[in-house]
């Protein structure tokens, strides 16, 4: 039920089916794991100035691009609101 954690924070902005939440949570987890590994690599391999540039604006840009790449998944699993029946 790890997807519930992500759903708790995003449910006000996005209404997805359960399968969509699971896939989005898995992708976010893998993205942030890769970002942590990249951060450790840059910190140990490069100067502090380059590491700071990687942290900001680098990680902000990478996160924005990653979330932009998730739009098709969100659109595919989004739950459409039904219009109220006029009768």
C-alpha positions as CSV (number, residue, x, y, z in Angstrom):
1,X,0.0,0.0,0.0
2,X,2.9,2.4,-0.6
3,X,1.0,4.0,-3.4
4,X,-1.4,5.4,-0.7
5,X,1.3,7.7,0.5
6,X,1.6,9.4,-2.9
7,X,-2.1,9.3,-3.4
8,X,-2.6,11.2,-0.1
9,X,-0.6,14.2,-1.3
10,X,-1.8,14.3,-5.0
11,X,-5.4,13.3,-4.7
12,X,-6.6,16.9,-4.6
13,X,-4.9,17.6,-7.9
14,X,-5.3,14.3,-9.7
15,X,-7.9,11.5,-9.5
16,X,-6.4,8.3,-10.8
17,X,-7.5,4.7,-10.9
18,X,-5.7,2.4,-8.4
19,X,-3.5,0.9,-11.1
20,X,-2.4,4.4,-12.2
21,X,-1.4,5.3,-8.6
22,X,0.6,2.1,-8.3
23,X,2.5,2.7,-11.6
24,X,3.1,6.4,-10.7
25,X,4.4,5.5,-7.3
26,X,6.7,2.9,-8.7
27,X,8.1,5.4,-11.3
28,X,8.5,8.1,-8.7
29,X,10.3,5.8,-6.4
30,X,12.7,4.7,-9.1
31,X,13.2,8.3,-10.3
32,X,14.1,9.5,-6.8
33,X,16.4,6.4,-6.2
34,X,18.2,7.3,-9.4
35,X,18.4,10.9,-8.4
36,X,19.9,9.9,-5.1
37,X,22.5,7.8,-6.8
38,X,23.3,10.6,-9.2
39,X,23.6,13.0,-6.4
40,X,26.1,10.8,-4.5
41,X,28.1,10.3,-7.7
42,X,28.3,14.0,-8.5
43,X,29.1,14.9,-4.8
44,X,32.0,12.4,-4.7
45,X,33.3,13.0,-8.3
46,X,33.1,16.7,-8.8
47,X,33.8,20.0,-7.1
48,X,31.4,21.5,-4.6
49,X,30.5,24.2,-7.1
50,X,29.4,21.7,-9.7
51,X,27.5,19.7,-7.0
52,X,25.6,22.8,-5.9
53,X,24.7,23.5,-9.6
54,X,23.5,19.9,-9.9
55,X,21.4,20.3,-6.8
56,X,19.9,23.6,-7.9
57,X,18.7,24.1,-10.6
58,X,19.7,20.6,-11.9
59,X,17.5,18.4,-9.8
60,X,14.6,20.9,-10.1
61,X,14.8,20.7,-13.9
62,X,15.2,16.9,-13.9
63,X,12.1,16.6,-11.6
64,X,10.1,18.9,-13.8
65,X,11.0,17.0,-16.9
66,X,10.2,13.7,-15.2
67,X,6.8,14.8,-14.1
68,X,6.1,16.2,-17.6
69,X,6.9,12.8,-18.9
70,X,4.3,11.3,-16.6
71,X,1.4,13.3,-18.1
72,X,0.5,10.5,-20.6
73,X,0.3,8.0,-17.7
74,X,-1.9,10.4,-15.7
75,X,-4.1,11.1,-18.7
76,X,-4.5,7.3,-19.4
77,X,-5.5,6.5,-15.8
78,X,-7.4,9.6,-14.9
79,X,-11.0,9.0,-13.6
80,X,-13.4,11.2,-15.5
81,X,-16.0,13.0,-13.4
82,X,-19.4,12.2,-14.4
83,X,-21.8,15.0,-15.0
84,X,-24.9,14.9,-12.7
85,X,-28.0,13.4,-14.2
86,X,-30.4,16.3,-15.0
87,X,-33.5,14.0,-14.4
